[in-house]
Amino acid sequence: MLSRWMSGSSRNLDREYNCTVRLLDDSEYTCTIQRDAKGQYLFDLLCHHLNLLEKDYFGIRFVDPDKQRHWLEFTKSVVKQMRAQPPFTMCFRVKFYPTDPAALKEEITRYLVFLQIKRDLYHGRLLCKTSDAALLAAYILQAEIGDYDPGKHPEGYSSKFQFFPKHSEKLERKIAEIHKSELSGQTPATSELNFLRKAQTLETYGVDPHPCKDVSGNAAFLAFTPFGFVVLQGNKRVHFIKWNEVTKMKFEGKTFYLYVSQKEEKKIVLTYFAPTPEACKHLWKCGIENQAFYKLEKSSQVRTVSSSNLFFKGSRFRYSGRVAKEVMESSAKIKREPPEIHRAGLVPSRSCPSITHGPRLSSVPRTRRRAVHISIMEGLESLRDSAHSTPVRSASHGDAFAAPGRSGRAESSERVAVIADENYSPADSVLPTPVAEHSLELMLLSRQANGAPCSIEEEKESEAGTPAAAEAEEAGGELRALCPGAGGLGAAQAEQVNKFVLSVLRLLLVTVGLLFVLLLLLIVLTESDLDTAFFRDIRQTPEFEQFHYQYFCPLRRWFACKVRAVVSLLIDT
């Protein structure tokens, strides 16, 4: 029987799990791992498959059964992190955007970053003016189909690729014009490099938004970029804080705190509320990792960080891996034959589906800024793509992060996002702040409310399932009922009061626990016969002897007398 149990335990330990990782070019890599395999093992397998050496910029992302997104931690077991039934499905994405993507050593690394930023452009996370948008799209066209050939590329050929959530025929003509006249002769590698150089200069390069609320109950979006911490509200950047100005990040429950020390000893604390404690913890972890990667000089400077103060239950986390400066130094030492790169070829990739799935904008109204309009919520709000780490929210949680009065405004006038002829300014754009990848329901609902086609092929992500229509309608009703006015302020105040009461209760429990421990120690010192050196030294001090004979012994006699009296009373009755 013992041998049977041991053989069963051995089979459990040796059990293999199937893993599927979706890559940036939409292909899939499948492998098997052991039960105790660490995240680093799976990541190394994947990088070996890709022939990738500059791998520190990338990561593996997954979603748990509660639809909360996570980055796979390399020092922990894959199976324990997944918390889901196998087979496991994950995504390979850029985790840390290079500060200067053109400075990457190898072409394979630049190609993978190019694929990621192309996704960002298509899903509306990368905003730019019209001329820049046309140039970026032309670079993609040149990289994927090569030089313009009248025999192969008839009139309107650029419409077979959708580089943005939605664009006009005028922009398509501009893309084709640049592709024909300016990019002839450029190799795919050159076009990708030029694309990266241009994308790096844009204000929304590398933005990774997390949906939150500020202390007034207004929707806000926190983003960690290669250059610092950004707070966006109503598509306006209200805070930009460089990494060297961030002194501390912590969270308690759903509350996230950012401590900032700026010039002239000016210190501020920014407070925001995440939708769930799990989302807040994920936000905190992302902040810790981004600050360590971009700010520190050496990985030896990384310290374990606590999420809260003393006396409060919190989490401890330590960034594992090299920092940006070390990665660049290591990349400079790479000496090998450039690996072969298998590019997409002539067929539009899934990240750029054919525009025939939905109508183009045939006419564009004139505005005060000659603009090309794209559908609302298909811009920065289209953040379901797995390049970012905002949680996927269910319909029951999505209502907390609705833009104020969105439904009423959508009914009264057509809401549009703008790629303006002038330089993009978050304060001028009418597009809502980069919202949450928090809900597929919100995505589909917003497209329907603004007349956008819902038939465009959605990106198939492991962490995103298709919601039921009833759930989407229910989420929409809840969203329309919300307005961040006095009610939102009252809810924020109530949450602050609840947090204060909870903190007082925690402090009280800790104090009672300490007193109980001290009482036990006192009883051991006075009543036990333990003759260890530690107890003997304490007992021999004059202060302890005085306390023992003048206070403790009379108190003990009084207590014993009371106990005997109670016992005798119980016996008599």
N, C-alpha and C positions, 0 to 999 in steps of 0.2 A: 504493500500500500504506500509505504514511504517512497519507494522508487517510482511508483506511478505519479505521486504528487510532484516529485522532483522533475520527472520528465514533462509533466504538464506545465510547471513553472518555467522550464527551459524553453518550451514551445512559445510561451507568452513573451519571454524576453527576446526570443529570436524572431518574433513575428515581423513580417515585412508589410509596409504600407505603401500604396501607390500614390504618387504625387504628380500633378500636372501643373506646369508653370506656363502661363501665357506670356509670350515675349512681345517686344515692342513692334515687331513687324506682323503681329497677329498669328504667328505660328505658335506651336505648342511643344514643350519639352516634357517628356514623361520619364519618370524614374521610380525606383523603389528605395525606401530607406528603412533602417531598423528602428525599433521602438525607442531606443535611447539616442538616436542620431541628433546631433545639435544642428542649430540653424546654420552654423558656419559650414558644416559638411554639405548641406544641400546647396548653399550659395556657391561653394567652390566647385561642385559638380556642374552647376549651371554656367559659371564663368569658364570652366574648361570646355564645355560644349560650345560656347560662343567664341572661344579663343581670346578671351578678354583679360588683360593684365591690369589696366587702370580701372579696377572694379570698385574702388571705395566710393565713387559717386552714386552707385546703384544700390538697390535694395529689393527685397521681396515683400510684397504686401498681401494681406489676406483679410477676410472678414469673419468675425465670430458668429455664433448662432443668434446673437442679439443684434446683428447687422451693424456692429461697431467695427470700424476698420483699424488695423494695426500694421505696424512694420514688424516683420519677423526679427526677433532678437537672436543674434548669432551664438550667444553663450548659453542658451537654454534649449531644452528638448523641443523639437518641432511638434511632436505629437501632443505634448502637454500644452503648448501654446495654442494649438488649433481649436481645442475644445469642441470638436465636431466629429461626425462619423466619417471614416474614410470612404472613398478616395478623396484626397485633399486637392483643392484647386487654388492656386495662387497666381500672382502677377509680378512680373519683373519690370521695374520702373526706375526712373531716376529719382533718387532720394535726396541728394544734395546737388543742386545745379552748380556747375562750375562757374566761378566768378568770371573767368575769361575762357569760354568754350573753345575759342580759336587757338588757345595755347596748349590744348591737349596734345599729348605726344603722338598717339597712334590714330590712324585713320578709322580703325574699327570703333574706337571710343567716340570719335566725333560723329560717326554715322549713327550710333545708338542715341546719342544726345540729340542729333538732328531729328530722328524719328519721334523722340519725346516732345520736342518743341513743335514739330509738325502737328502732333496730337493737340497740344495746347492751343495752337492757332485754329484748328478745326473746331474744337470745343469752346472757343471763345474766351479762353483765359488770357490770351495774348492780344491786347488791343493796340491799334496803331492807326495813323492817318491813312487816307486812301492811297497815296503814292507809295508809302511803305508797304501797305497790304498787297498792292499789285506787284511790287518788286519781290516780296517774300514768296508769293505764289508762283511768280515766274521762275524763281530759283528752284522751287520744288518741281515745276514742270520740266525744267532743263535737266535736273538730276534724274528724273524718272523716265523721260521719253527721249532725252538727247536733243540734238539740233532740230530746228524746224525743217520739215520736208514737205513741200506742197503736195507731193504724191501720197504721202501717208497722213497728212494733217489737213483735212478740208476745213472750210469755213466753220467757225464755232467749235473747233476741236477742244478748246480749253474748257468748254462746258461739261465735258465728260468727267472732270475732276471737280470736287467741291472742297475748296480749301478753307472755307469759312462756314459758319452755321447757315448763312444765306447771303447771297450777293446778287448784284444787278448785272444786266447785260453790258452795261457801260464798263463795269469793272472787269468783266470777262474780256472785253475787247482790249482794255488797257494791259491786262496780263499777257494776252497773245501778242500784242505789239512789242512789249518789252522782250518777250521770249524770242520773237523773230529777229529783232534788230540789235539787241544789246548783249545777248548771252550766247550767241553762236560761237562754237568752238570750246566752250567750257566743258570740262569733264565732270562726271557726277561728283567726284571728290571736291573739285573747285567750287561747284555750285553749292554743295552742302556747307563748305567752309564760309563762303560769302553769306549764306543764309544765317549761319550761327553768328557771324560778326554783326549782321544787321539786327537780329533778334536780341542780342545782348544789350543794345543801346535803348531798347524799349522799356518804358516805365514798369510794365507788368511782367517783365522777364522773371521767371522763377517763383512767381507768387503761389503760395500754398495756403488757401484761405480756410479758416475754421469758423463756423457760425456761432455767435454768442449774443448776449445782451449786455448793455452797459447798466450802470446803477439806476438810470432813469427808465429802464425797460425798453429802450430803443434797440433795434437790431444793429449789430456791429459784426465785423468780420476781422478776425485776427490772422495775420499772415506772417510766416517766417520766410525771408528771402536771403540770398547770399550776402546782402549788404546790411540787413538789420530787421527789426521788428516793425510791422506796419499794422495800423488800425484803420479800417475803412468803414465809413458810414454813408449810406446814400450815394455810393460811388465816389465819395470824397475822402481823400486821405486826411484824416484828422490827426494822426500821429505817425511820425517816422522816427524811429529810435535806432541809432547805430548799435552794433553789438557791444562795443566797448562802453556804452552808456548803461547797459542793462546790468544791474548789480545782483539781482536775485529774482527767481521765479518760484512760486509755490502755489498749491491749491488745497482747498479744504472742501470736500464734497463737490458741489457744482460750481464753486467760486474759484476763479483764477486771479492771482495777484502778480503784478509785474512791478518791480522796484527799479526806479530809474534815477541815476545820478548824472545831472548835466552840468554845464559850465556854471561858474560862480556858486558852487556848492548848492545848487538848486536840486532838491530831491522831491520826487513825486512817486505816488503809488497808483497804478491803474488797476481797476477792479472790473472784472467781467464775469458773466454767468453763462456756463455751458448748458446744453440741454439735459445732459445726464452726468452723474459722477464719472462714469466710464469715459465719456467724451472729454471731460475736463482733465482726467488723468492722461489721456492720449495727447491732448493739447500740450500739457506740461512736459511730457516726455519728448515731444517733437521740438519744443522750445529748447530744452536742455541739450538735445543732440545737435541742433542747428547752431546754437551758440558755441558749443565746444568745437564743432568742426570748423567754423569760420573764424573764431576769435583766438583760440589758443595757438601757441607756437609749437608745442610738443604734446603728444598724447600722454606723456608722463605727468603733465599738469592737470589731467582730468581727475576730478574728485567725486566721490559718492555724494549725491545730493539728496536731502530730505525734503519731502513735500510740505511739511508743516513744522510748527514750533514745538518746543518741549511741552509735555503733558497732553498732547493731542495725537490721536492715532493718525499716522501718515504712512507714506510709501517712500522707499529708498530706491534710487536709480543711479546707475553709473553708465555713461556712454562708453561703449567698447568699440575700438577701431582707431584708425589714424586720423589726424586732422589735415586740413587742406594743405597747409605748408609742407607737411611731411609727404603727402601724396604727390605734390608737384616735384619735390626733390627726388622721390623714388621714380617718378615717371621719366625724369631726365636721364636716368641710368639704364633705361630699357634699350637693349641692343639685340634686335632680332629681325629676321626678314618679315616685312609687313604681311599679316595674314590675309587670306583671300576673303573678300566681302561679297556676299550674295545679295544683291539688291533686288528691289521689287520687280523691275522690268517694265514692260509696256502697259501692264494691266493696272488700273487704279486700285490702290490698296483699300482695305476695309476702313481704314481711318479716314479715307477720302472717297466715300461712296459716290456713285454717279448722281448727278444732279437731276436725272430723269425721275428720281424717286419723289421729287417735289417741284413745284413751279418756281421759276425765277421771278424776281421782281421786274416786271416789264416797264414800270414807270416809277420815277422817283420824284416826289414833290420837292419844290425848292424850299429851302430853309435859310435862316440867317447865316448859316455856315454851309455852303454847298456840301451836301453830305450824301453818302451812300448808306441806306438804312438796312438793317438786318433785324430779324424778329426779336422782340424782347424775350429774355430768359434763354435765348439760344446764344447769348454772348457769354459774358463772364459767369452768368448763372448756370451755364451748362457744365457743371463740374463733376459729373458722374465718372468721368474717366479716371482710371486708377493711378494717374500720375500724382494725385494728391491724396492727402490723408484725412480729409474731412469725413466724419462718419456717415454711413448710409442710414437714414432715419426711416422708421416706419410711419404709417399714416397717423398713429396715435401720438407721435412726438413732433411731427412736422409743423403743427399749428403754432408752436411757440416762436417761430422765426419767420413769420410772414412780413413782407414789406407793408407799411401802414397804408391802408386804403387802396390796396392794389386793384381789387376787384372793381371798385367804383370808377377808378380812373380808366381801367381797361374798357369799361362799357361806354364811357363818355368820349373817349378819343383813342386812336390807335397808338399803342405804346411801341416805340421803336428804339433800337440801339443804334448808335452812330459810329461809323468810321469817318471821322471828319477830315476835311482837307487840311486843316491846321493841325498842329501837334495835339495829340490826345491829352486831355486834362480831365482827371476824375471829377473835378468840381463842375465841369461844363457838361459832361455826358449825362444823358437821361437814363442810361442803363443802370439798373440796380447794382449794388456792390456785389463782388464775386460771392455768390452764395454757396451755400451748402451743397456739397454732394450729398446732403443729408436726406434727400428723398427722391426716388424715381416718380412717386405720385405727383410731387410738385412740378417735376419737369414736364410730364405729359399734360397736366392740368394747365400749366402756364402756356404751353404751345397751343392748346385748344382755345384758351381764352383770348389769345391774340391772333387767331386766324392762321397760325403757322401749321405747316403740314406735320402730322405725326407719323407719316409713312416713311420718312427718311430712316434708313437702317440705323438702329441704335447700336452703339458699340457693345459687344458681348463681353462683359466683365464677369469674373468669377463671383465678385461680391455683390452683384446687382441682379435681382430677380425681377420678373415682370409683375407689377401689382395688379390686383383685381380692380375692375372698373368701379365697383361699389366702394372700395376703400379710397380710391382716388377722389370720388365725388364727396365722400365723407370728409376727407382731408380738405377739399376745396371749401366746403361749407364752414368748417372750423376756421379756415384762414380768413374767409370773408367776414366772419363775425368778430375778428380781433382788430383792435386799434390801440396802438401804444400811447394812450393818453393818460388820464388820471388813473384809470384802472391799472395800467402797467406800472405806474409809479407806486400805487398802493401795494401791488403784489411785490414789487422790489423791496419796499419798506417792511412788509410782513416777512419776507424772506430774511432780511437783515435781523429782525427781531428774533426769528426762530433760530438763526445762526448764533446770536448772542446767548440765548437761553441754553442752546445745546452746548456752547463753550463753557458756560457756568456750571452746567451739570457735569461735564467732563472734569473740570477742575475740582469740583466737590468730590467726585468719585475717586480721583487720584489722591486727594488729601486724606480721605477716609482710609484708602488703601495703605498709604504711608503710615498713618497713625496705627493701623492694625499691625503692620509689620514691626513698628517700634514696640508695641505692646508685647508681641510675641518674643522679641529679642529681650525685653526686660524680664519677662517670666523665665526665659531660659537662663539669664544671668543670675537671677535671685533664687530660683527653685531647683534648677537642675544640678546634678553632681558632676557635670562635665568639667574636667580639670585641664583643659587645653591652655596653651600659653596665652592665647588671645583673651579668653575669659578670665584667666587668673590675673593678668595685668589690670584688667578693668576693675575686678573685685577689690584689688588691693589699693586702689586710689582712695584718698580721704573723702573726696566728694561722693563717691559711690557708697562708701560705708555710712556716711552721714545720711544720705538719702534712704539707705536701706533700713537703718534703725529708727530714724525720726519720722519717716513718712510711709515707706512701703509696709513695714511690719504692722503699725497701727491700722493702716488701711486694710491689710489682709485680715487682721483679727475682726475688724468691724464687718467686713464682707462675710466672713465665716459665721459670725454671730447671726447676721441677718438670714443667711441660708438655713442655719439650724432652726431659727424661729419659723421660717416658712415651712420647712419640712415637718416640724412638730405640729404646726397648725393643720397641715394637710392630713397628718395621721390621726389627729383628734377628731376631725370632721368625718 
